[in-house]
Structure formats: structure tokens, C-alpha cells
């Protein structure tokens, strides 16, 4: 389940970055805005991956104590 969650999160990141590239290509955003938003997307991705890791770690500890 952990891997599925992480893959889903990374797929969402990839789609978001592709959308940003499309916006840049169509001149709806500038290069600076694209880069800033890519950083934000990466930060959100990292935060959610950490949440998954924390939940898995917590569940492993719970299982090991029973």
C-alpha cells in the first residue's frame, strides 16, 4: 500500500509539472512563475511522501508491539 500511495503522489506531481510546462508554452505564465510553482509542487510532494512514511512507521511500531 505504501508504494501505491507514493506512486500516486509522484504521478500527481508529474501531471502538475506537465500542466505548468503547457502553461509556459502557451505564454500564460512566465519562466519564473513556472519555476516557483515547480518548487511548490515539489514541497507539497515531499510533505505528502513524509506523511506516508510517518503513517507506515507508526503502523509498523503498532504491529510490532502486539
N, CA, C and O atoms as a Maestro MAE file, in Angstrom:
{
 s_m_m2io_version
 :::
 2.0.0
}

f_m_ct {
 s_m_title
 :::
 protein
 m_atom[264] {
  # First column is atom index #
  i_m_mmod_type
  r_m_x_coord
  r_m_y_coord
  r_m_z_coord
  i_m_residue_number
  s_m_chain_name
  s_m_pdb_residue_name
  s_m_pdb_atom_name
  i_m_atomic_number
  :::
  1 25 0.822 -1.189 0.000 1 A "UNK " " N  " 7
  2 3 0.000 0.000 0.000 1 A "UNK " " CA " 6
  3 2 0.875 1.265 0.000 1 A "UNK " " C  " 6
  4 15 0.553 2.267 -0.638 1 A "UNK " " O  " 8
  5 25 1.972 1.183 0.726 2 A "UNK " " N  " 7
  6 3 2.882 2.336 0.801 2 A "UNK " " CA " 6
  7 2 3.365 2.723 -0.593 2 A "UNK " " C  " 6
  8 15 3.349 3.898 -0.958 2 A "UNK " " O  " 8
  9 25 3.794 1.731 -1.369 3 A "UNK " " N  " 7
  10 3 4.313 2.021 -2.707 3 A "UNK " " CA " 6
  11 2 3.236 2.617 -3.600 3 A "UNK " " C  " 6
  12 15 3.513 3.533 -4.374 3 A "UNK " " O  " 8
  13 25 2.002 2.107 -3.503 4 A "UNK " " N  " 7
  14 3 0.903 2.640 -4.305 4 A "UNK " " CA " 6
  15 2 0.663 4.108 -3.979 4 A "UNK " " C  " 6
  16 15 0.460 4.929 -4.874 4 A "UNK " " O  " 8
  17 25 0.688 4.427 -2.700 5 A "UNK " " N  " 7
  18 3 0.487 5.816 -2.278 5 A "UNK " " CA " 6
  19 2 1.580 6.720 -2.839 5 A "UNK " " C  " 6
  20 15 1.297 7.791 -3.377 5 A "UNK " " O  " 8
  21 25 2.811 6.285 -2.712 6 A "UNK " " N  " 7
  22 3 3.932 7.093 -3.189 6 A "UNK " " CA " 6
  23 2 3.901 7.258 -4.700 6 A "UNK " " C  " 6
  24 15 4.184 8.339 -5.216 6 A "UNK " " O  " 8
  25 25 3.559 6.193 -5.410 7 A "UNK " " N  " 7
  26 3 3.465 6.280 -6.871 7 A "UNK " " CA " 6
  27 2 2.365 7.266 -7.261 7 A "UNK " " C  " 6
  28 15 2.545 8.069 -8.176 7 A "UNK " " O  " 8
  29 25 1.238 7.205 -6.575 8 A "UNK " " N  " 7
  30 3 0.131 8.125 -6.860 8 A "UNK " " CA " 6
  31 2 0.551 9.575 -6.628 8 A "UNK " " C  " 6
  32 15 0.253 10.452 -7.439 8 A "UNK " " O  " 8
  33 25 1.229 9.815 -5.539 9 A "UNK " " N  " 7
  34 3 1.698 11.174 -5.228 9 A "UNK " " CA " 6
  35 2 2.654 11.658 -6.310 9 A "UNK " " C  " 6
  36 15 2.559 12.798 -6.764 9 A "UNK " " O  " 8
  37 25 3.563 10.800 -6.718 10 A "UNK " " N  " 7
  38 3 4.535 11.190 -7.750 10 A "UNK " " CA " 6
  39 2 3.871 11.387 -9.108 10 A "UNK " " C  " 6
  40 15 4.292 12.247 -9.882 10 A "UNK " " O  " 8
  41 25 2.853 10.609 -9.403 11 A "UNK " " N  " 7
  42 3 2.115 10.802 -10.655 11 A "UNK " " CA " 6
  43 2 1.401 12.152 -10.667 11 A "UNK " " C  " 6
  44 15 1.363 12.836 -11.690 11 A "UNK " " O  " 8
  45 25 0.842 12.522 -9.533 12 A "UNK " " N  " 7
  46 3 0.190 13.826 -9.419 12 A "UNK " " CA " 6
  47 2 1.215 14.938 -9.627 12 A "UNK " " C  " 6
  48 15 0.933 15.930 -10.298 12 A "UNK " " O  " 8
  49 25 2.408 14.769 -9.047 13 A "UNK " " N  " 7
  50 3 3.478 15.757 -9.234 13 A "UNK " " CA " 6
  51 2 3.837 15.885 -10.711 13 A "UNK " " C  " 6
  52 15 3.969 16.993 -11.232 13 A "UNK " " O  " 8
  53 25 3.991 14.750 -11.375 14 A "UNK " " N  " 7
  54 3 4.348 14.751 -12.800 14 A "UNK " " CA " 6
  55 2 3.280 15.473 -13.621 14 A "UNK " " C  " 6
  56 15 3.603 16.286 -14.487 14 A "UNK " " O  " 8
  57 25 2.018 15.177 -13.350 15 A "UNK " " N  " 7
  58 3 0.926 15.827 -14.073 15 A "UNK " " CA " 6
  59 2 0.911 17.336 -13.826 15 A "UNK " " C  " 6
  60 15 0.696 18.119 -14.751 15 A "UNK " " O  " 8
  61 25 1.138 17.737 -12.587 16 A "UNK " " N  " 7
  62 3 1.159 19.161 -12.256 16 A "UNK " " CA " 6
  63 2 2.301 19.860 -12.993 16 A "UNK " " C  " 6
  64 15 2.120 20.957 -13.522 16 A "UNK " " O  " 8
  65 25 3.469 19.232 -13.027 17 A "UNK " " N  " 7
  66 3 4.608 19.828 -13.727 17 A "UNK " " CA " 6
  67 2 4.367 19.884 -15.237 17 A "UNK " " C  " 6
  68 15 4.774 20.841 -15.895 17 A "UNK " " O  " 8
  69 25 3.710 18.866 -15.782 18 A "UNK " " N  " 7
  70 3 3.368 18.897 -17.209 18 A "UNK " " CA " 6
  71 2 2.403 20.037 -17.502 18 A "UNK " " C  " 6
  72 15 2.536 20.725 -18.514 18 A "UNK " " O  " 8
  73 25 1.426 20.237 -16.609 19 A "UNK " " N  " 7
  74 3 0.480 21.349 -16.781 19 A "UNK " " CA " 6
  75 2 1.200 22.689 -16.728 19 A "UNK " " C  " 6
  76 15 0.875 23.601 -17.489 19 A "UNK " " O  " 8
  77 25 2.174 22.811 -15.835 20 A "UNK " " N  " 7
  78 3 2.945 24.054 -15.761 20 A "UNK " " CA " 6
  79 2 3.718 24.294 -17.057 20 A "UNK " " C  " 6
  80 15 3.783 25.426 -17.538 20 A "UNK " " O  " 8
  81 25 4.297 23.248 -17.620 21 A "UNK " " N  " 7
  82 3 5.032 23.382 -18.881 21 A "UNK " " CA " 6
  83 2 4.102 23.807 -20.020 21 A "UNK " " C  " 6
  84 15 4.488 24.604 -20.875 21 A "UNK " " O  " 8
  85 25 2.885 23.276 -20.028 22 A "UNK " " N  " 7
  86 3 1.898 23.669 -21.042 22 A "UNK " " CA " 6
  87 2 1.533 25.138 -20.894 22 A "UNK " " C  " 6
  88 15 1.420 25.862 -21.883 22 A "UNK " " O  " 8
  89 25 1.349 25.576 -19.643 23 A "UNK " " N  " 7
  90 3 1.037 26.983 -19.404 23 A "UNK " " CA " 6
  91 2 2.179 27.885 -19.853 23 A "UNK " " C  " 6
  92 15 1.948 28.956 -20.416 23 A "UNK " " O  " 8
  93 25 3.398 27.453 -19.606 24 A "UNK " " N  " 7
  94 3 4.560 28.226 -20.035 24 A "UNK " " CA " 6
  95 2 4.618 28.286 -21.556 24 A "UNK " " C  " 6
  96 15 4.854 29.346 -22.136 24 A "UNK " " O  " 8
  97 25 4.406 27.161 -22.185 25 A "UNK " " N  " 7
  98 3 4.464 27.084 -23.647 25 A "UNK " " CA " 6
  99 2 3.409 27.974 -24.291 25 A "UNK " " C  " 6
  100 15 3.654 28.577 -25.336 25 A "UNK " " O  " 8
  101 25 2.240 28.054 -23.671 26 A "UNK " " N  " 7
  102 3 1.159 28.885 -24.223 26 A "UNK " " CA " 6
  103 2 1.271 30.343 -23.766 26 A "UNK " " C  " 6
  104 15 0.395 31.159 -24.051 26 A "UNK " " O  " 8
  105 25 2.352 30.659 -23.059 27 A "UNK " " N  " 7
  106 3 2.640 32.026 -22.601 27 A "UNK " " CA " 6
  107 2 1.632 32.548 -21.571 27 A "UNK " " C  " 6
  108 15 1.473 33.758 -21.411 27 A "UNK " " O  " 8
  109 25 0.951 31.624 -20.872 28 A "UNK " " N  " 7
  110 3 0.011 32.042 -19.831 28 A "UNK " " CA " 6
  111 2 0.723 32.327 -18.515 28 A "UNK " " C  " 6
  112 15 0.194 33.030 -17.656 28 A "UNK " " O  " 8
  113 25 1.930 31.776 -18.361 29 A "UNK " " N  " 7
  114 3 2.781 32.091 -17.217 29 A "UNK " " CA " 6
  115 2 4.200 32.289 -17.726 29 A "UNK " " C  " 6
  116 15 4.548 31.850 -18.822 29 A "UNK " " O  " 8
  117 25 5.005 32.948 -16.922 30 A "UNK " " N  " 7
  118 3 6.396 33.169 -17.275 30 A "UNK " " CA " 6
  119 2 7.295 32.086 -16.687 30 A "UNK " " C  " 6
  120 15 6.847 31.245 -15.908 30 A "UNK " " O  " 8
  121 25 8.563 32.122 -17.070 31 A "UNK " " N  " 7
  122 3 9.524 31.118 -16.601 31 A "UNK " " CA " 6
  123 2 9.703 31.157 -15.087 31 A "UNK " " C  " 6
  124 15 9.782 30.114 -14.439 31 A "UNK " " O  " 8
  125 25 9.766 32.366 -14.527 32 A "UNK " " N  " 7
  126 3 9.932 32.484 -13.073 32 A "UNK " " CA " 6
  127 2 8.744 31.885 -12.332 32 A "UNK " " C  " 6
  128 15 8.911 31.192 -11.328 32 A "UNK " " O  " 8
  129 25 7.558 32.153 -12.830 33 A "UNK " " N  " 7
  130 3 6.354 31.618 -12.196 33 A "UNK " " CA " 6
  131 2 6.326 30.088 -12.308 33 A "UNK " " C  " 6
  132 15 5.928 29.393 -11.372 33 A "UNK " " O  " 8
  133 25 6.752 29.583 -13.456 34 A "UNK " " N  " 7
  134 3 6.808 28.128 -13.631 34 A "UNK " " CA " 6
  135 2 7.775 27.508 -12.623 34 A "UNK " " C  " 6
  136 15 7.434 26.534 -11.951 34 A "UNK " " O  " 8
  137 25 8.963 28.064 -12.518 35 A "UNK " " N  " 7
  138 3 9.965 27.525 -11.580 35 A "UNK " " CA " 6
  139 2 9.485 27.609 -10.138 35 A "UNK " " C  " 6
  140 15 9.657 26.663 -9.369 35 A "UNK " " O  " 8
  141 25 8.887 28.732 -9.769 36 A "UNK " " N  " 7
  142 3 8.368 28.876 -8.403 36 A "UNK " " CA " 6
  143 2 7.286 27.840 -8.109 36 A "UNK " " C  " 6
  144 15 7.260 27.243 -7.033 36 A "UNK " " O  " 8
  145 25 6.404 27.638 -9.067 37 A "UNK " " N  " 7
  146 3 5.333 26.663 -8.870 37 A "UNK " " CA " 6
  147 2 5.861 25.236 -8.869 37 A "UNK " " C  " 6
  148 15 5.329 24.389 -8.152 37 A "UNK " " O  " 8
  149 25 6.894 24.948 -9.655 38 A "UNK " " N  " 7
  150 3 7.513 23.620 -9.614 38 A "UNK " " CA " 6
  151 2 8.094 23.357 -8.226 38 A "UNK " " C  " 6
  152 15 7.984 22.248 -7.702 38 A "UNK " " O  " 8
  153 25 8.714 24.378 -7.632 39 A "UNK " " N  " 7
  154 3 9.252 24.231 -6.274 39 A "UNK " " CA " 6
  155 2 8.132 23.976 -5.272 39 A "UNK " " C  " 6
  156 15 8.278 23.151 -4.370 39 A "UNK " " O  " 8
  157 25 7.016 24.684 -5.429 40 A "UNK " " N  " 7
  158 3 5.873 24.480 -4.532 40 A "UNK " " CA " 6
  159 2 5.313 23.068 -4.676 40 A "UNK " " C  " 6
  160 15 4.988 22.412 -3.687 40 A "UNK " " O  " 8
  161 25 5.205 22.615 -5.918 41 A "UNK " " N  " 7
  162 3 4.710 21.258 -6.164 41 A "UNK " " CA " 6
  163 2 5.643 20.243 -5.514 41 A "UNK " " C  " 6
  164 15 5.180 19.271 -4.917 41 A "UNK " " O  " 8
  165 25 6.957 20.458 -5.625 42 A "UNK " " N  " 7
  166 3 7.921 19.537 -5.023 42 A "UNK " " CA " 6
  167 2 7.823 19.544 -3.505 42 A "UNK " " C  " 6
  168 15 7.915 18.493 -2.873 42 A "UNK " " O  " 8
  169 25 7.636 20.717 -2.918 43 A "UNK " " N  " 7
  170 3 7.482 20.821 -1.468 43 A "UNK " " CA " 6
  171 2 6.234 20.065 -0.993 43 A "UNK " " C  " 6
  172 15 6.277 19.336 -0.002 43 A "UNK " " O  " 8
  173 25 5.142 20.248 -1.707 44 A "UNK " " N  " 7
  174 3 3.904 19.540 -1.362 44 A "UNK " " CA " 6
  175 2 4.109 18.037 -1.512 44 A "UNK " " C  " 6
  176 15 3.662 17.260 -0.669 44 A "UNK " " O  " 8
  177 25 4.782 17.629 -2.579 45 A "UNK " " N  " 7
  178 3 5.074 16.209 -2.804 45 A "UNK " " CA " 6
  179 2 5.897 15.649 -1.654 45 A "UNK " " C  " 6
  180 15 5.575 14.593 -1.108 45 A "UNK " " O  " 8
  181 25 6.950 16.350 -1.290 46 A "UNK " " N  " 7
  182 3 7.809 15.902 -0.188 46 A "UNK " " CA " 6
  183 2 7.022 15.778 1.120 46 A "UNK " " C  " 6
  184 15 7.200 14.819 1.871 46 A "UNK " " O  " 8
  185 25 6.157 16.753 1.383 47 A "UNK " " N  " 7
  186 3 5.349 16.725 2.606 47 A "UNK " " CA " 6
  187 2 4.437 15.502 2.638 47 A "UNK " " C  " 6
  188 15 4.297 14.851 3.673 47 A "UNK " " O  " 8
  189 25 3.826 15.196 1.512 48 A "UNK " " N  " 7
  190 3 2.907 14.058 1.463 48 A "UNK " " CA " 6
  191 2 3.645 12.717 1.506 48 A "UNK " " C  " 6
  192 15 3.153 11.759 2.102 48 A "UNK " " O  " 8
  193 25 4.801 12.649 0.888 49 A "UNK " " N  " 7
  194 3 5.617 11.426 0.979 49 A "UNK " " CA " 6
  195 2 6.019 11.201 2.436 49 A "UNK " " C  " 6
  196 15 6.008 10.069 2.919 49 A "UNK " " O  " 8
  197 25 6.371 12.277 3.132 50 A "UNK " " N  " 7
  198 3 6.746 12.162 4.542 50 A "UNK " " CA " 6
  199 2 5.553 11.693 5.386 50 A "UNK " " C  " 6
  200 15 5.718 10.894 6.309 50 A "UNK " " O  " 8
  201 25 4.366 12.187 5.068 51 A "UNK " " N  " 7
  202 3 3.171 11.732 5.782 51 A "UNK " " CA " 6
  203 2 2.973 10.229 5.609 51 A "UNK " " C  " 6
  204 15 2.662 9.526 6.570 51 A "UNK " " O  " 8
  205 25 3.151 9.745 4.397 52 A "UNK " " N  " 7
  206 3 3.024 8.305 4.135 52 A "UNK " " CA " 6
  207 2 4.072 7.546 4.938 52 A "UNK " " C  " 6
  208 15 3.760 6.545 5.583 52 A "UNK " " O  " 8
  209 25 5.317 8.022 4.899 53 A "UNK " " N  " 7
  210 3 6.389 7.365 5.648 53 A "UNK " " CA " 6
  211 2 6.082 7.332 7.146 53 A "UNK " " C  " 6
  212 15 6.301 6.319 7.810 53 A "UNK " " O  " 8
  213 25 5.574 8.447 7.668 54 A "UNK " " N  " 7
  214 3 5.246 8.522 9.094 54 A "UNK " " CA " 6
  215 2 4.124 7.547 9.457 54 A "UNK " " C  " 6
  216 15 4.184 6.882 10.492 54 A "UNK " " O  " 8
  217 25 3.112 7.465 8.609 55 A "UNK " " N  " 7
  218 3 1.998 6.541 8.872 55 A "UNK " " CA " 6
  219 2 2.477 5.092 8.838 55 A "UNK " " C  " 6
  220 15 2.089 4.282 9.680 55 A "UNK " " O  " 8
  221 25 3.320 4.774 7.861 56 A "UNK " " N  " 7
  222 3 3.845 3.407 7.752 56 A "UNK " " CA " 6
  223 2 4.693 3.075 8.972 56 A "UNK " " C  " 6
  224 15 4.568 1.993 9.545 56 A "UNK " " O  " 8
  225 25 5.542 3.992 9.361 57 A "UNK " " N  " 7
  226 3 6.392 3.784 10.532 57 A "UNK " " CA " 6
  227 2 5.545 3.581 11.791 57 A "UNK " " C  " 6
  228 15 5.817 2.694 12.600 57 A "UNK " " O  " 8
  229 25 4.532 4.403 11.940 58 A "UNK " " N  " 7
  230 3 3.638 4.296 13.092 58 A "UNK " " CA " 6
  231 2 2.920 2.941 13.102 58 A "UNK " " C  " 6
  232 15 2.792 2.304 14.148 58 A "UNK " " O  " 8
  233 25 2.464 2.521 11.949 59 A "UNK " " N  " 7
  234 3 1.759 1.246 11.857 59 A "UNK " " CA " 6
  235 2 2.707 0.077 12.135 59 A "UNK " " C  " 6
  236 15 2.323 -0.897 12.782 59 A "UNK " " O  " 8
  237 25 3.938 0.177 11.646 60 A "UNK " " N  " 7
  238 3 4.921 -0.879 11.923 60 A "UNK " " CA " 6
  239 2 5.178 -1.001 13.414 60 A "UNK " " C  " 6
  240 15 5.242 -2.113 13.938 60 A "UNK " " O  " 8
  241 25 5.324 0.121 14.108 61 A "UNK " " N  " 7
  242 3 5.527 0.104 15.555 61 A "UNK " " CA " 6
  243 2 4.327 -0.509 16.266 61 A "UNK " " C  " 6
  244 15 4.474 -1.284 17.212 61 A "UNK " " O  " 8
  245 25 3.141 -0.149 15.794 62 A "UNK " " N  " 7
  246 3 1.920 -0.679 16.390 62 A "UNK " " CA " 6
  247 2 1.869 -2.206 16.217 62 A "UNK " " C  " 6
  248 15 1.537 -2.925 17.159 62 A "UNK " " O  " 8
  249 25 2.184 -2.681 15.057 63 A "UNK " " N  " 7
  250 3 2.157 -4.119 14.785 63 A "UNK " " CA " 6
  251 2 3.201 -4.840 15.620 63 A "UNK " " C  " 6
  252 15 2.929 -5.927 16.131 63 A "UNK " " O  " 8
  253 25 4.366 -4.277 15.771 64 A "UNK " " N  " 7
  254 3 5.448 -4.916 16.499 64 A "UNK " " CA " 6
  255 2 5.182 -4.982 18.007 64 A "UNK " " C  " 6
  256 15 5.767 -5.819 18.694 64 A "UNK " " O  " 8
  257 25 4.317 -4.120 18.526 65 A "UNK " " N  " 7
  258 3 4.040 -4.124 19.962 65 A "UNK " " CA " 6
  259 2 2.934 -5.100 20.331 65 A "UNK " " C  " 6
  260 15 2.722 -5.380 21.511 65 A "UNK " " O  " 8
  261 25 2.249 -5.605 19.364 66 A "UNK " " N  " 7
  262 3 1.141 -6.540 19.652 66 A "UNK " " CA " 6
  263 2 1.632 -7.958 19.654 66 A "UNK " " C  " 6
  264 15 0.849 -8.882 19.876 66 A "UNK " " O  " 8
  :::
 }
 m_bond[263] {
  # First column is bond index #
  i_m_from
  i_m_to
  i_m_order
  :::
  1 1 2 1
  2 2 3 1
  3 3 4 2
  4 3 5 1
  5 5 6 1
  6 6 7 1
  7 7 8 2
  8 7 9 1
  9 9 10 1
  10 10 11 1
  11 11 12 2
  12 11 13 1
  13 13 14 1
  14 14 15 1
  15 15 16 2
  16 15 17 1
  17 17 18 1
  18 18 19 1
  19 19 20 2
  20 19 21 1
  21 21 22 1
  22 22 23 1
  23 23 24 2
  24 23 25 1
  25 25 26 1
  26 26 27 1
  27 27 28 2
  28 27 29 1
  29 29 30 1
  30 30 31 1
  31 31 32 2
  32 31 33 1
  33 33 34 1
  34 34 35 1
  35 35 36 2
  36 35 37 1
  37 37 38 1
  38 38 39 1
  39 39 40 2
  40 39 41 1
  41 41 42 1
  42 42 43 1
  43 43 44 2
  44 43 45 1
  45 45 46 1
  46 46 47 1
  47 47 48 2
  48 47 49 1
  49 49 50 1
  50 50 51 1
  51 51 52 2
  52 51 53 1
  53 53 54 1
  54 54 55 1
  55 55 56 2
  56 55 57 1
  57 57 58 1
  58 58 59 1
  59 59 60 2
  60 59 61 1
  61 61 62 1
  62 62 63 1
  63 63 64 2
  64 63 65 1
  65 65 66 1
  66 66 67 1
  67 67 68 2
  68 67 69 1
  69 69 70 1
  70 70 71 1
  71 71 72 2
  72 71 73 1
  73 73 74 1
  74 74 75 1
  75 75 76 2
  76 75 77 1
  77 77 78 1
  78 78 79 1
  79 79 80 2
  80 79 81 1
  81 81 82 1
  82 82 83 1
  83 83 84 2
  84 83 85 1
  85 85 86 1
  86 86 87 1
  87 87 88 2
  88 87 89 1
  89 89 90 1
  90 90 91 1
  91 91 92 2
  92 91 93 1
  93 93 94 1
  94 94 95 1
  95 95 96 2
  96 95 97 1
  97 97 98 1
  98 98 99 1
  99 99 100 2
  100 99 101 1
  101 101 102 1
  102 102 103 1
  103 103 104 2
  104 103 105 1
  105 105 106 1
  106 106 107 1
  107 107 108 2
  108 107 109 1
  109 109 110 1
  110 110 111 1
  111 111 112 2
  112 111 113 1
  113 113 114 1
  114 114 115 1
  115 115 116 2
  116 115 117 1
  117 117 118 1
  118 118 119 1
  119 119 120 2
  120 119 121 1
  121 121 122 1
  122 122 123 1
  123 123 124 2
  124 123 125 1
  125 125 126 1
  126 126 127 1
  127 127 128 2
  128 127 129 1
  129 129 130 1
  130 130 131 1
  131 131 132 2
  132 131 133 1
  133 133 134 1
  134 134 135 1
  135 135 136 2
  136 135 137 1
  137 137 138 1
  138 138 139 1
  139 139 140 2
  140 139 141 1
  141 141 142 1
  142 142 143 1
  143 143 144 2
  144 143 145 1
  145 145 146 1
  146 146 147 1
  147 147 148 2
  148 147 149 1
  149 149 150 1
  150 150 151 1
  151 151 152 2
  152 151 153 1
  153 153 154 1
  154 154 155 1
  155 155 156 2
  156 155 157 1
  157 157 158 1
  158 158 159 1
  159 159 160 2
  160 159 161 1
  161 161 162 1
  162 162 163 1
  163 163 164 2
  164 163 165 1
  165 165 166 1
  166 166 167 1
  167 167 168 2
  168 167 169 1
  169 169 170 1
  170 170 171 1
  171 171 172 2
  172 171 173 1
  173 173 174 1
  174 174 175 1
  175 175 176 2
  176 175 177 1
  177 177 178 1
  178 178 179 1
  179 179 180 2
  180 179 181 1
  181 181 182 1
  182 182 183 1
  183 183 184 2
  184 183 185 1
  185 185 186 1
  186 186 187 1
  187 187 188 2
  188 187 189 1
  189 189 190 1
  190 190 191 1
  191 191 192 2
  192 191 193 1
  193 193 194 1
  194 194 195 1
  195 195 196 2
  196 195 197 1
  197 197 198 1
  198 198 199 1
  199 199 200 2
  200 199 201 1
  201 201 202 1
  202 202 203 1
  203 203 204 2
  204 203 205 1
  205 205 206 1
  206 206 207 1
  207 207 208 2
  208 207 209 1
  209 209 210 1
  210 210 211 1
  211 211 212 2
  212 211 213 1
  213 213 214 1
  214 214 215 1
  215 215 216 2
  216 215 217 1
  217 217 218 1
  218 218 219 1
  219 219 220 2
  220 219 221 1
  221 221 222 1
  222 222 223 1
  223 223 224 2
  224 223 225 1
  225 225 226 1
  226 226 227 1
  227 227 228 2
  228 227 229 1
  229 229 230 1
  230 230 231 1
  231 231 232 2
  232 231 233 1
  233 233 234 1
  234 234 235 1
  235 235 236 2
  236 235 237 1
  237 237 238 1
  238 238 239 1
  239 239 240 2
  240 239 241 1
  241 241 242 1
  242 242 243 1
  243 243 244 2
  244 243 245 1
  245 245 246 1
  246 246 247 1
  247 247 248 2
  248 247 249 1
  249 249 250 1
  250 250 251 1
  251 251 252 2
  252 251 253 1
  253 253 254 1
  254 254 255 1
  255 255 256 2
  256 255 257 1
  257 257 258 1
  258 258 259 1
  259 259 260 2
  260 259 261 1
  261 261 262 1
  262 262 263 1
  263 263 264 2
  :::
 }
}
